[in-house]
Amino acid sequence: MHWFEKSVFYEVYMKSFCDGNQDGVGDFIGLKERLPYLRKLGVDGLWLTPFYPSMQVDNGYDVSDYKAIDPLYGTIDDFRDFMKEAKQNEMKIIIDIVFNHTAINHKWFKEHPEYYVWKTKPNNWESFFGGSAFTFHAKQNAYYYHSFAKEQVDLNWGNPDVMAEAKQILRFWLEEGVDGFRFDVINNLTVDKAFPDNPFDQKGEMIHQYDRNQRGVKAIIAELSGFCRANKEDVFLVGEISSDNLDEIASYSENHLLDVTFNFNLGSIENLHVKEIFDELVRMEEALSDRMPTLFFGSHDMGRLMSRLALQNRMVAKLLAFLMLTARGIPFIYNGEEVGMRNQIFQSIDEFRDVQGIQAYELARAQGLSEKEALKIGTEKTRDVGRGPLVFADRKPFSKGKPWILGRVETATDATDMFQFYSRLLKFRKDADFQTRPYEKLVLEGETIQFIRGRYLFVANFGETDFLVKEAGVVVFGEAKQNGNDCTIGPLCGVVIDLEA
Ligand code: NOJ
């Protein structure tokens, strides 16, 4: 049993979590200040988004120096103070590692062009943010490859020196005391060396056939994870696999390659359909029966759970939280979910910060669309919606400074009630013995998802009407009317019944 199999993680979007020095950007001083809040919430671990010096074209996912702290977030001493306090609070810390690309102003780009991928002529590959994935570089008289923004240059993992540098970086942070890593788009590290053109689907969207999941990538990951495990006992290794194909995702945690991978098959579901959610849970059991899946409905790359899936319905948001924190897997709460935060609302392109939204807007304008139409397209694409400054239940402003991201933060109504729901559920989860138990039963009955783990029956009623369960036991979490063996569960409620009480 690994410690992380029982844990609940919380994603901290560094820029928006808590601003300690009041300059409008979250930082390590703020994060340290908020550790008691996170303790009170009841999470066991934090995933910190990139805090390294960066061009900030992609909010830190364009790293200029892997072994330092961007002054935006403080100093290495602030980081160390935070780590010390986190340890005292028994909080595990995993950090984001972006090894697919560096920022174009990383010193390697100048000093070691051989660390990157070059081509004399571009093929048809598109960047994941839109537009060509190749940009001409006059000095090299060649095109460099960038699977994301043109300022994010893809590393050449065919060069063993890149691996040697990566190991030094991992060692550096392990020595600083981190408990694990979240590897960014780790299945993208290699590409087909012959660079065949990618095909398109029926909607005209590129199928990324030759620029991810390519030969050699698993051997590279095995070397990276082997290195981490040899240097730290029980290190937690999470892979972000750029895919929503479950078999593909699952293949990256096979044979202990990584400990877990993010399950976008469930996590990025667009609409709330109980059958679809249930089917994904079943598929996850089939694909990952011998490993832990991950569970989340939000992240900095998608619309907020409350707006996207729950459509502002607090009961639905609570029910999804109930599922996320009781189903089999390692949950990752996205910061703000615990107070019911909603999507940020934007009125003009000047308020956008996300390169993906800005690029979509600019492309639409270049194609002759009106300002209004382009803004609509940009708004659909921008990930800024989920990146607004945190609104805490127990503390008013995120910052007195002008926030780094504009737009309107929808004040979460009843934040305290939502926070209490999360903390009660997390406390129940911690005290009860089911976190690592398999499903003894996993069924869809009417509009309820039901499962038994250990001595508990969990019922999540996604229906609009009461649901009757006939089971001898005592309700130990959630509200239900009990009459002998009859238990009536209200609409959009999650209930736990202790079958052995
Ligand atoms: C995945 C990250 O979650 C996302 O925010 C980023 O833009 C891309 N990787 C590129 O690093």
Boltz pocket constraint, residues with backbone or C-beta under 6 A from the ligand:
constraints:
  - pocket:
      binder: B
      contacts: [[A, 58], [A, 61], [A, 98], [A, 148], [A, 184], [A, 185], [A, 240], [A, 300], [A, 301]]
      max_distance: 6.0
